[in-house]
Amino acid sequence: MKITDIFNSGTGPFPSIEIVPPMKGISKTELLEDIRQFMEFRPRFINVTCHRDEVEYEQRPDGSFLRRMVRRRVSETAVCGAIQSEFKVEVVPHLICGGATAEQIGFQLQDFKFMGISNVLALRGDCLTGERRFTPVPGGFSHANELVEAIHGFEKENGCEGFFCIGVGGYPEKHFEAANIEDDITCLKRKVDAGADYIITQMFFDNEVFYRFRDRCRKAGITVPLVPGLKPLSTTRQVQLLPEAFSIDIPRSLTSDIESHRDDKDAVYKIGTQWCMAQCRDLLANGVPAVHFYTMGKGSNVIEVLRECFGRDGGAERP
Protein backbone atom coordinates (compact mmCIF):
# COMPACT_ATOMS: atom_id res chain seq x y z
CA MET A 1 0.00 0.00 0.00
CA LYS A 2 1.22 3.46 -0.84
CA ILE A 3 1.71 5.97 1.97
CA THR A 4 -0.71 8.31 0.23
CA ASP A 5 -3.35 5.56 0.31
CA ILE A 6 -2.85 5.34 4.08
CA PHE A 7 -3.34 9.09 4.37
CA ASN A 8 -6.51 8.83 2.30
CA SER A 9 -7.92 5.83 4.15
CA GLY A 10 -9.82 7.98 6.63
CA THR A 11 -8.53 6.10 9.67
CA GLY A 12 -7.28 9.26 11.35
CA PRO A 13 -3.81 10.30 12.48
CA PHE A 14 -1.33 7.50 13.01
CA PRO A 15 2.27 6.93 14.11
CA SER A 16 5.22 6.00 11.96
CA ILE A 17 8.81 5.35 12.98
CA GLU A 18 12.27 5.67 11.53
CA ILE A 19 15.04 3.21 12.25
CA VAL A 20 18.75 3.21 11.52
CA PRO A 21 20.21 0.06 9.90
CA PRO A 22 22.35 -1.76 12.45
CA MET A 23 26.10 -1.94 12.39
CA LYS A 24 27.52 -5.01 10.66
CA GLY A 25 27.71 -7.92 13.06
CA ILE A 26 24.15 -7.54 14.34
CA SER A 27 22.00 -10.51 13.36
CA LYS A 28 18.65 -10.33 11.62
CA THR A 29 17.03 -11.84 14.72
CA GLU A 30 18.42 -9.07 16.92
CA LEU A 31 17.24 -6.41 14.49
CA LEU A 32 13.72 -7.81 14.29
CA GLU A 33 13.44 -8.10 18.06
CA ASP A 34 14.34 -4.42 18.37
CA ILE A 35 11.60 -3.54 15.89
CA ARG A 36 9.04 -5.93 17.36
CA GLN A 37 8.59 -3.74 20.42
CA PHE A 38 6.94 -1.09 18.23
CA MET A 39 4.46 -3.40 16.55
CA GLU A 40 1.84 -3.33 19.30
CA PHE A 41 1.28 0.33 18.39
CA ARG A 42 0.70 -0.50 14.72
CA PRO A 43 2.96 2.04 13.04
CA ARG A 44 1.62 2.40 9.51
CA PHE A 45 5.09 2.53 7.99
CA ILE A 46 8.73 2.20 8.96
CA ASN A 47 11.36 4.40 7.38
CA VAL A 48 14.81 2.86 7.00
CA THR A 49 17.69 5.31 6.71
CA CYS A 50 20.47 5.06 4.16
CA HIS A 51 24.13 5.77 4.92
CA ARG A 52 26.82 6.54 2.40
CA ASP A 53 29.77 4.23 2.16
CA GLU A 54 32.79 5.76 3.86
CA VAL A 55 36.27 6.26 2.50
CA GLU A 56 39.39 5.08 4.30
CA TYR A 57 43.03 5.46 3.26
CA GLU A 58 45.50 2.70 4.07
CA GLN A 59 49.18 3.52 3.87
CA ARG A 60 51.26 1.16 1.75
CA PRO A 61 54.88 0.19 2.54
CA ASP A 62 56.12 2.56 -0.18
CA GLY A 63 54.42 5.51 1.51
CA SER A 64 51.54 5.80 -0.95
CA PHE A 65 47.94 5.42 0.14
CA LEU A 66 45.28 2.94 -0.95
CA ARG A 67 41.76 4.33 -1.10
CA ARG A 68 39.18 1.86 0.22
CA MET A 69 35.40 2.06 0.40
CA VAL A 70 33.97 0.87 3.71
CA ARG A 71 30.37 -0.03 4.54
CA ARG A 72 29.82 -0.16 8.30
CA ARG A 73 26.08 -0.79 8.34
CA VAL A 74 23.74 -3.32 6.83
CA SER A 75 22.13 -1.88 3.70
CA GLU A 76 18.66 -0.34 3.88
CA THR A 77 17.53 -2.78 1.19
CA ALA A 78 18.46 -5.80 3.32
CA VAL A 79 16.79 -4.28 6.38
CA CYS A 80 13.60 -3.56 4.43
CA GLY A 81 13.54 -7.15 3.19
CA ALA A 82 13.88 -8.48 6.73
CA ILE A 83 11.07 -6.25 8.00
CA GLN A 84 8.80 -7.19 5.08
CA SER A 85 9.27 -10.88 5.74
CA GLU A 86 8.44 -10.59 9.44
CA PHE A 87 5.83 -7.85 9.88
CA LYS A 88 2.77 -6.64 8.02
CA VAL A 89 3.90 -3.04 7.74
CA GLU A 90 4.96 -0.83 4.85
CA VAL A 91 8.66 -0.08 4.58
CA VAL A 92 10.07 3.17 3.22
CA PRO A 93 13.75 2.99 2.33
CA HIS A 94 15.65 6.23 2.07
CA LEU A 95 17.11 6.89 -1.35
CA ILE A 96 19.90 9.48 -1.41
CA CYS A 97 21.82 11.36 -4.06
CA GLY A 98 25.09 11.19 -2.14
CA GLY A 99 27.59 8.64 -3.36
CA ALA A 100 25.48 7.25 -6.21
CA THR A 101 25.31 7.78 -9.95
CA ALA A 102 22.02 7.93 -11.82
CA GLU A 103 22.65 4.36 -13.01
CA GLN A 104 23.27 3.08 -9.48
CA ILE A 105 20.06 4.72 -8.27
CA GLY A 106 18.26 3.01 -11.15
CA PHE A 107 19.64 -0.34 -9.94
CA GLN A 108 18.31 0.37 -6.45
CA LEU A 109 14.89 1.19 -7.85
CA GLN A 110 14.92 -2.09 -9.78
CA ASP A 111 15.59 -3.93 -6.53
CA PHE A 112 12.80 -2.06 -4.73
CA LYS A 113 10.34 -2.82 -7.50
CA PHE A 114 11.33 -6.49 -7.51
CA MET A 115 10.73 -6.63 -3.75
CA GLY A 116 7.35 -4.93 -4.05
CA ILE A 117 8.54 -1.82 -2.22
CA SER A 118 6.48 1.01 -3.66
CA ASN A 119 7.39 3.73 -1.14
CA VAL A 120 10.67 5.65 -0.98
CA LEU A 121 11.93 8.78 0.73
CA ALA A 122 14.03 10.83 -1.69
CA LEU A 123 16.79 12.87 -0.05
CA ARG A 124 19.93 14.61 -1.16
CA GLY A 125 21.89 13.13 1.73
CA ASP A 126 24.65 14.53 3.90
CA CYS A 127 28.12 15.69 3.00
CA LEU A 128 31.05 13.38 3.46
CA THR A 129 33.13 13.97 6.55
CA GLY A 130 35.43 16.87 5.76
CA GLU A 131 33.30 18.27 2.93
CA ARG A 132 32.19 21.88 3.33
CA ARG A 133 29.50 21.59 0.68
CA PHE A 134 27.70 18.62 -0.79
CA THR A 135 29.40 17.29 -3.90
CA PRO A 136 27.64 14.72 -6.10
CA VAL A 137 29.61 11.94 -7.72
CA PRO A 138 30.13 12.33 -11.46
CA GLY A 139 26.89 11.31 -13.12
CA GLY A 140 24.94 11.76 -9.88
CA PHE A 141 22.36 14.27 -8.67
CA SER A 142 22.93 17.49 -6.76
CA HIS A 143 19.44 18.02 -5.34
CA ALA A 144 16.49 15.96 -4.16
CA ASN A 145 14.14 17.41 -6.79
CA GLU A 146 16.41 15.89 -9.46
CA LEU A 147 16.16 12.56 -7.66
CA VAL A 148 12.35 12.77 -7.59
CA GLU A 149 12.35 13.47 -11.33
CA ALA A 150 14.70 10.52 -11.90
CA ILE A 151 12.38 8.16 -10.01
CA HIS A 152 9.49 9.17 -12.24
CA GLY A 153 11.79 8.81 -15.24
CA PHE A 154 12.60 5.26 -14.13
CA GLU A 155 8.88 4.47 -13.93
CA LYS A 156 8.31 5.74 -17.45
CA GLU A 157 11.29 3.89 -18.90
CA ASN A 158 10.26 0.62 -17.25
CA GLY A 159 6.53 0.78 -17.96
CA CYS A 160 5.53 1.11 -14.31
CA GLU A 161 4.29 4.69 -14.12
CA GLY A 162 2.69 5.43 -10.77
CA PHE A 163 4.41 2.53 -9.02
CA PHE A 164 6.39 4.61 -6.52
CA CYS A 165 5.02 6.89 -3.82
CA ILE A 166 7.71 9.44 -3.05
CA GLY A 167 8.25 11.28 0.22
CA VAL A 168 10.73 14.12 0.71
CA GLY A 169 12.21 15.94 3.68
CA GLY A 170 11.20 19.36 4.99
CA TYR A 171 12.93 21.65 7.46
CA PRO A 172 10.71 23.72 9.80
CA GLU A 173 13.77 25.71 10.93
CA LYS A 174 15.18 25.75 7.35
CA HIS A 175 17.97 23.67 5.94
CA PHE A 176 21.30 24.90 7.28
CA GLU A 177 22.52 25.68 3.75
CA ALA A 178 19.51 27.83 2.86
CA ALA A 179 19.91 31.60 3.07
CA ASN A 180 16.49 32.02 4.67
CA ILE A 181 13.28 30.11 5.30
CA GLU A 182 11.58 31.61 2.23
CA ASP A 183 14.28 30.26 -0.08
CA ASP A 184 14.07 26.90 1.64
CA ILE A 185 10.30 26.75 1.09
CA THR A 186 10.94 27.52 -2.59
CA CYS A 187 13.32 24.54 -2.75
CA LEU A 188 10.75 22.35 -1.02
CA LYS A 189 8.09 23.35 -3.53
CA ARG A 190 10.50 22.43 -6.31
CA LYS A 191 10.59 18.90 -4.92
CA VAL A 192 6.80 18.73 -4.73
CA ASP A 193 6.43 20.14 -8.24
CA ALA A 194 8.84 17.41 -9.43
CA GLY A 195 6.34 14.82 -8.18
CA ALA A 196 6.82 14.29 -4.44
CA ASP A 197 3.68 12.96 -2.75
CA TYR A 198 4.23 13.95 0.88
CA ILE A 199 6.70 15.61 3.24
CA ILE A 200 8.25 14.41 6.51
CA THR A 201 9.93 17.11 8.55
CA GLN A 202 13.19 17.20 10.40
CA MET A 203 12.79 16.90 14.17
CA PHE A 204 11.83 20.02 16.10
CA PHE A 205 11.09 20.81 19.73
CA ASP A 206 8.81 23.84 19.42
CA ASN A 207 5.44 23.17 17.80
CA GLU A 208 4.96 26.83 16.93
CA VAL A 209 7.93 26.50 14.59
CA PHE A 210 6.13 23.66 12.81
CA TYR A 211 2.83 25.55 12.59
CA ARG A 212 4.56 28.58 11.04
CA PHE A 213 6.31 26.25 8.62
CA ARG A 214 3.01 24.57 7.71
CA ASP A 215 1.39 27.95 7.09
CA ARG A 216 4.28 29.03 4.86
CA CYS A 217 4.04 25.79 2.90
CA ARG A 218 0.31 26.18 2.30
CA LYS A 219 0.75 29.83 1.31
CA ALA A 220 3.42 28.74 -1.20
CA GLY A 221 0.97 26.29 -2.79
CA ILE A 222 2.35 23.12 -1.20
CA THR A 223 -0.74 21.03 -0.56
CA VAL A 224 0.65 17.50 -0.08
CA PRO A 225 0.44 15.87 3.39
CA LEU A 226 2.92 17.35 5.84
CA VAL A 227 4.06 14.97 8.60
CA PRO A 228 5.88 16.35 11.67
CA GLY A 229 8.92 14.47 12.94
CA LEU A 230 9.65 14.15 16.66
CA LYS A 231 12.52 12.84 18.77
CA PRO A 232 12.30 12.66 22.57
CA LEU A 233 15.44 13.86 24.33
CA SER A 234 16.88 11.25 26.65
CA THR A 235 20.27 12.56 27.85
CA THR A 236 21.88 15.86 28.79
CA ARG A 237 24.48 15.37 26.06
CA GLN A 238 21.79 15.39 23.34
CA VAL A 239 21.12 19.04 24.15
CA GLN A 240 24.49 19.73 22.53
CA LEU A 241 24.69 16.91 20.00
CA LEU A 242 21.30 17.28 18.27
CA PRO A 243 21.67 21.00 17.42
CA GLU A 244 25.18 20.33 16.12
CA ALA A 245 24.11 17.36 14.01
CA PHE A 246 20.78 18.66 12.67
CA SER A 247 20.99 22.48 12.90
CA ILE A 248 17.93 22.74 15.12
CA ASP A 249 16.99 24.86 18.13
CA ILE A 250 15.90 23.46 21.48
CA PRO A 251 13.66 25.79 23.53
CA ARG A 252 15.28 27.47 26.50
CA SER A 253 12.61 26.20 28.89
CA LEU A 254 13.48 22.61 27.96
CA THR A 255 17.25 23.06 28.14
CA SER A 256 16.98 24.87 31.49
CA ASP A 257 14.87 22.09 32.96
CA ILE A 258 17.33 19.47 31.76
CA GLU A 259 20.32 21.47 32.99
CA SER A 260 18.83 21.76 36.47
CA HIS A 261 18.61 17.94 36.60
CA ARG A 262 21.79 17.14 34.69
CA ASP A 263 23.13 14.88 37.45
CA ASP A 264 19.94 12.78 37.52
CA LYS A 265 19.81 10.65 34.37
CA ASP A 266 16.35 9.31 35.13
CA ALA A 267 14.95 12.80 35.64
CA VAL A 268 16.47 14.02 32.35
CA TYR A 269 15.02 11.04 30.52
CA LYS A 270 11.57 11.73 32.02
CA ILE A 271 11.73 15.45 31.16
CA GLY A 272 12.56 14.71 27.52
CA THR A 273 9.87 12.05 27.23
CA GLN A 274 7.14 14.21 28.77
CA TRP A 275 8.09 17.13 26.53
CA CYS A 276 7.69 14.91 23.47
CA MET A 277 4.35 13.61 24.76
CA ALA A 278 3.09 17.17 25.10
CA GLN A 279 4.30 17.99 21.59
CA CYS A 280 2.57 14.93 20.16
CA ARG A 281 -0.75 15.61 21.90
CA ASP A 282 -0.72 19.21 20.70
CA LEU A 283 0.10 18.21 17.11
CA LEU A 284 -2.74 15.68 17.06
CA ALA A 285 -5.11 18.35 18.39
CA ASN A 286 -4.03 20.62 15.54
CA GLY A 287 -4.85 18.33 12.67
CA VAL A 288 -1.63 16.61 11.57
CA PRO A 289 -2.18 13.50 9.43
CA ALA A 290 0.48 11.48 11.27
CA VAL A 291 3.42 11.83 13.64
CA HIS A 292 6.80 10.43 12.65
CA PHE A 293 9.24 9.34 15.36
CA TYR A 294 13.01 9.24 15.03
CA THR A 295 14.25 6.34 17.14
CA MET A 296 17.98 6.77 16.35
CA GLY A 297 18.65 3.26 17.62
CA LYS A 298 16.93 3.69 21.00
CA GLY A 299 13.21 3.12 21.23
CA SER A 300 12.16 2.97 24.89
CA ASN A 301 11.19 6.64 25.17
CA VAL A 302 9.45 6.56 21.80
CA ILE A 303 7.42 3.60 23.02
CA GLU A 304 6.32 5.58 26.08
CA VAL A 305 5.13 8.41 23.83
CA LEU A 306 3.32 5.99 21.54
CA ARG A 307 1.59 4.33 24.48
CA GLU A 308 0.49 7.69 25.89
CA CYS A 309 -0.64 9.34 22.65
CA PHE A 310 -1.75 6.48 20.38
CA GLY A 311 -2.59 3.50 22.55
CA ARG A 312 -1.78 -0.09 21.67
CA ASP A 313 -3.61 -0.19 18.33
CA GLY A 314 -1.95 2.90 16.88
CA GLY A 315 -5.10 5.02 17.06
CA ALA A 316 -4.59 8.55 18.29
CA GLU A 317 -5.83 9.32 21.78
CA ARG A 318 -7.99 12.35 21.17
CA PRO A 319 -7.51 15.30 23.55
TIFIDREN-274676 format. One record per residue: z, x, y of N, C-alpha, C in turn. Coordinates in steps of 0.1 Angstrom, whole numbers, plus 2048, in hexadecimal, padded with zeros to 3 digits. Layout:
# TIFIDREN-274676
ZXYZXYZXY/...
//
This chain:
# TIFIDREN-274676
8008087F480080080080080980C/7F88058167F880C82380480982B/80881383381481183C811805845/80580484A8027F98538047EB84C/8017EB83F8037DF8388127DB837/81A7E68368297E383582D7DE843/8287E484E82C7DF85B8287D085C/81C7CC8578177BF85881C7B584E/8257B984582A7B183A8337A683F/8397A884B84279E85085079F84A/8547AA8438617AB83D86B7B0847/8687B38538727B785D8737C685D/87B7CB86687D7DA8678837E085A/87E7EC8588827F384B88580284D/88B80884488D81784588281F83E/88082A84387883483C87E84283E/87B84B835882858836877863835/87C86F83987387B83987B886831/87488C82887A8968208728A3822/8798AE81F8738BC8208718C0812/8658C580E8638CA80186D8D57FE/8728D67F287D8E07EE8778EE7ED/8808F77EF87C9057ED8789077DE/86F9107DC86B9137CE8779177C6/8779127B98839157B188B9097AE/8898FE7B788F8F17B58878EA7AB/88D8E37A18868DC7978828CE79C/8788C87958748BA7998808B1797/8888B378C8938AA78A89D8AB795/8A08B779A8A98B87A58A48B17B2/8978B37B48918AC7C089289D7BF/88F8987B388F8897B289D8847B3/8A788B7AE8B58867AF8B98867BE/8B48907C68B888F7D48B28837DB/8A687F7D789F8747DD8A48677D7/8A98677CB8AE85A7C58B98547CD/8C185C7D38CC8567DB8C884D7E6/8BB84E7EB8B68457F58B08387F0/8AD8387E38A582D7DE8AD81F7DE/8BA81F7DE8C18127DF8BF80B7EC/8BA8137F68B880D8038A9809805/8A180B7FB8938077FB88B80C807/88B81980A88281E81487481A811/86D81581B85F81081885581C816/85882781C85083381985883F81B/85384A81585A85781684F86181B/85286782784A87282C84E87F825/84488782384689481D84089F826/8488A782B8438B183583A8BC82F/8338C283782A8CD83382D8D983A/82E8E58338318F183A8268FB838/82290284281890C84181C918839/81391D83281692A82A819935834/82293D83182794883A81F955836/82095E84081996B83F82497683E/82297E83482B98A833822996832/8289A28378219AE8378299B882E/8229BD8248299C781B8239D581D/82C9DE8208279EC8238239F3816/8179F9817812A0180C816A0F80D/815A17802819A25802812A2D80C/806A298107FEA3181A801A2D828/80BA2482A80FA20837808A1483C/7FDA108367F7A0383A7FE9F7835/7FA9EC83A8019DF8367F89D682F/7FE9CF8257F69C581D7FB9B7822/7F29AF8277F59A282B7F599881F/80199181E80298881380697A818/80097081280496281580F95E80B/81995781082595480982894580A/82A93E7FF82D93080083B92F7FA/84592A80385392A7FE85791D7F9/8509127FC8539057F88498FF7EF/84D8F57E78448ED7DF83B8E67E8/82E8E47E48258DD7ED8288CF7EF/8248C97FA8278BB7FD81F8B27F3/8148B77EE80C8AF7E48138AE7D7/8198B97D28218B97C682D8B07C7/8348B07D38408A87D583C8997D5/8318967DC82C8887DC8298837CE/82388B7C68208877B982C8857B0/83788D7B284388B7AB84A87E7AF/84A87B7BC85086F7C28488637BC/83B8637BD8338587B88368557AA/83885F7A183985D793847857790/85185879985E85479686384879D/85E8467A986383A7B28578327B6/85A8257B885081C7BE85281B7CD/84C8267D384D8277E284182E7E6/83C82B7F28318327F88348407FD/82C8497FA82E8577FF82485980A/829861814820865820821874822/81787B81C81788A81E81388D82C/81989783281589D83E8088A583C/7FF8A38457F38AB8457F28B2852/7F18C08527F28C785F7E58CF861/7E38D286E7D78DA8727DA8E986F/7E78ED8717EB8FB8707E8901862/7E190C8637DE9148567D390F84D/7CC9058517C28FF8487B58FD850/7AA90084979D8FD84E7998EE84B/78E8EA85178A8DC84F7878DA840/7818E483A77E8E382C78B8E1823/7958E98267A18E981F7A88DB821/7A88D682D7AD8C982F7A68BE827/7998C08267918B781E7958B780F/7988C380A79D8C47FD7AA8BD7FB/7B38BE8057C08B78047BD8A8803/7B48A380C7B289580C7AC8907FF/7A38997F879E8957EB7AA8947E1/7B389D7E27BF89C7D97C788F7DB/7C988C7E87D18807EB7CA8737E6/7BD8737E87B58677E47B68667D5/7B48717CE7B58717BF7C286C7BA/7CD86F7C27DB86B7BE7DE85D7C2/7D58577CA7D78497CF7E18497DB/7E28557E27EA8557EE7E18517FA/7E48467FF7DB84180A7E2842818/7EE8488197F584A8257F7859828/7F485D8347F686B8397FB86B847/80387584A80787785880088485D/7F88828677EF88C86C7F6893878/7F88A08777FF8A88817F88B5883/7FA8BA88F7F48C78927FC8D288A/8098D188A8118DB8838178E588D/8208ED8898278F789181F904892/82390C89C81E91989D824922892/81D92C88F82393788682E93E88D/83794388684294B88C83B957894/83F9588A083A9628A982E95E8B1/8289528AE81D94D8B78239468C3/81D9498CF8219428DB81A9348DC/80E9348D78079278D88009258CA/7FE9188C77F89158BA7EA91A8BA/7E69218AF7D99268AD7D39218A0/7C99198A07C39148937BC92088C/7BB91E87F7B39288777A492687B/79C93087978D92D87B788922872/78291887977D90D87178790286F/79390387679D8F987679D8F1882/7A88E98847A98E088F7B58E4898/7B38E18A57BC8E58AF7C68DA8B2/7C28CE8B07CB8C28B47CA8B78AA/7D58AF8AA7D68A58A07CC89A8A1/7C78978AD7BC88D8AE7B08928A7/7AD89F8A67A18A489F7A48A2890/7B08A488C7B38A287E7B289387A/7B688A8827B487C8807A587887E/79D87E88778F87C88778988187A/78E88D87578989386978C88B85D/79888485D79C87C852792870851/78F86A85C78685F85C778864858/77487085C768876858767878849/77287C84377387E83577087182E/77786683377585982D76685582D/76085783875185383974985B830/74B86882F74387182774586E818/750869814753867806753858802/74E84F80B74C84180875983A806/76483E80D77183780B777834819/76E82E82177382B82F77E82182E/78982483679481B83679F81E82C/79C8298247A682C8197B383181F/7B383A8297BF84082E7C583883A/7D283783A7DA8328457E083F84B/7DE8408587E284D85E7ED84B869/7F885286780285387180185F879/80785F88580786B88D81586C893/81887889982587A89F8258778AE/8308728B38328708C283F8768C6/84087A8D384B8818D985187A8E4/85C8738E286286B8ED8668748F9/8698818F686D88A901862893905/85689090084A8989018498A48F9/83D8A78F483B8B48ED83E8C08F6/8448CA8F08498D58F983D8DC900/8318DB8FB8268E190181F8D990C/8238CC90C81D8C39168238C6924/81A8C592E81F8C793C8288BC941/8268B093C82F8A594082D89A936/83589093783588592D82887D92E/82387B93A81687493C80B87B935/80A8889367FF88F92F80188E920/80E88E91B81088D90D80D87F908/80F87491080B86790B7FC86690B/7F586D9147E686D9137E1874906/7E887F9027E48858F57E787C8EA/7F28758EA7F686B8E07EB8608DE/7E785B8EA7DD8518EA7D08568E4/7CD8638E67C18698E07C18698D1/7CD86B8CC7CF86A8BD7CD85C8B8/7D28528BF7D18448BB7C28408BD/7BC8448C77AE8408C97A58478BF/7A98528B97A28588AE7A38518A1/7AD8488A07AE83F8947BC84088E/7C68458957D484488F7D983688E/7E08338847E58258827F3822886/7FB82C88780982A88B80F838890/81A83789682084389C82F844897/83385089384185389084685D89A/85185A8A18568638AB85E86F8A6/85E8798AE8688848AC87687E8AD/8808858A888E8808A98928808B8/89B8778BB8A18768C88AF8718C7/8B78738D18C586F8D08C98658DB/8C08628E48C28588EE8B884D8ED/8BC8418EA8B28368E88AA8338F4/8B08359008A983290C89D83A90E/89E84690989284F909887849901/88A8448F588083D8ED87A8318F3/8838298F987E81C90087481F90B/87882A91386E82E91E861833918/86283A90D85683F90784E833901/85482A8FB84D81E8F6846817901/84D81590C84780E91783B81691D/83C82391E83182B92282582A919/82882A90C81D82890281681B904/81D81090581780390680F802913/81480891D80D80892A80080F929/80081A9217F482291F7EA81C916/7ED8109107E480A9077E680E8F8/7F18148F57F48188E77FB80C8E1/7F58058D87FA7F98D27FE7FA8C4/7FC8058BD7FF8078AF80E8078AD/8138048A182280489F8288128A2/8348118A983A81D8AE84881E8A7/84A82889E85682989685F83489B/86B83089F87583B8A487A843898/87C85089B88185989188F85E894/89985D88B8A786088D8AB86B884/8B58738898BC87D8808CA87E884/8D487A87B8E287B87F8E688A87F/8ED88D88A8F389A88B8FE89C880/9008A787A90B8A98709138B5873/90F8BF87B9168CB87E9168CE88C/9208D68919208DB89F9148E48A1/9108EB8989058F589A8F88ED89D/8F68E18978E98DA89A8E88D68A9/8F38D68B08F28D38BE8E98DE8C5/8EA8EA8C08E18F58C58D48F68BE/8D48F48B18C88F78A98BD8EC8AB/8C18DF8AC8B78D58AD8AF8D68BA/8B68D78C68AE8D98D28A58E58D2/8AA8F08CC8A18FC8CB8958F98C3/8978F38B788C8F18AE8828E68B2/8878DC8B887F8D08BB87D8CC8C9/8828D48D28818D28E18858C48E5/8928C08E18978B38E38A48B58EB/8A88AA8F28B58AA8F98BF8A28F0/8CC8A68F18D789F8EB8E089B8F6/8E388E8F78EB8899028F9890903/8FD89291090989991391589290C/91588590C92187E9069228818F7/9178838F09188878E291C8958E0/91689E8E89198AD8E79288AF8EA/92D8A88F593B8AA8F99448A58EE/94189A8E894A8958DD94A89E8D1/93E8A48CE93E8AD8C39458BA8C6/9438BF8D394A8CB8D79598CA8D6/95E8BE8DA96D8BC8DA9728BC8CB/96A8BA8C196E8BA8B39678C58AB/9638D08B295B8DA8AB9628E18A0/96F8E18A09778E789597A8DE889/9758D188A9778C788096A8C387B/9658C98709588C686A9568B7867/9608B186195F8A385D95E89A869/96589E874964896880957897886/9518A38879448A588C93989D884/93A89E87793189686E932887871/93E88287394087487593B870883/93D87888D93887589A92887489A/92287E89491387E89390E87288C/91586E881910863878912856880/91D85488792084788E91684689A/9138518A09098518AB8FC84C8A6/8F885189B8EB84D8958EB83E891/8F683A88B8F882C8888F6823894/8FC82789F8FB81F8AC8ED81F8B1/8E682A8B08D882B8B48D08218AC/8D282289E8CA81A8958CC80B898/8D88078998DB7F989C8D47F48A9/8D57FC8B38CF7F98C08C07F88BF/8BA8018B88AB8018B68A77F48AF/8AE7F18A48AB7E589D8AC7D88A6/8B67D88AE8B87CD8B78AD7CC8C2/8A67D78C489B7D88CE88D7D88C8/88C7D38BC87F7CF8B78767DA8B1/87C7E58AC8747F08A686F7EB898/8637EF89485E7EA8878657F187B/86A7FD87D871805873879810879/88181687288882287688682D86C/88283987187F84486888A84E869/88E85385E89A85C85D89586A858/89987486089688285C8A2887855/8A088A8488AB88F83F8AE89E841/8A38A58428A48B48448AC8BA838/8AA8B582C8B08BB8218BE8B681E/8C48AE8278D28A98258D289A828/8D689281E8D488481F8E187C820/8ED88281F8F987A81E8FC87182A/8F98778368FC8708428F1865845/8E58688418DA85E8428DD852839/8E285582D8E684A8248F184182A/8FB84783190583F8388FF836842/8F583B84A8EE8338548E682884E/8DF82B8438D782183C8E0816837/8EC81A8318F581082B8FA807836/8FD80D84290380584D8F97FC853/8EC8018558E27FA85D8D87F2855/8D67F58498CC7EE8418D17E8834/8DD7EC82F8E17E68238DA7EC817/8DE7E880B8D97EE7FF8CA7EB7FC/8C57E08018B77DC7FE8AD7E0809/8B27E88138A97EC81D8A67E2828/8AC7D78288AB7CD8328B47D083E/8AF7CF84A8B77D28568C27C8857/8CE7CE85A8DA7C685D8D87C286C/8D67B586E8D47B087B8E17B1884/8E07B58918EB7B58998F07A789C/
//
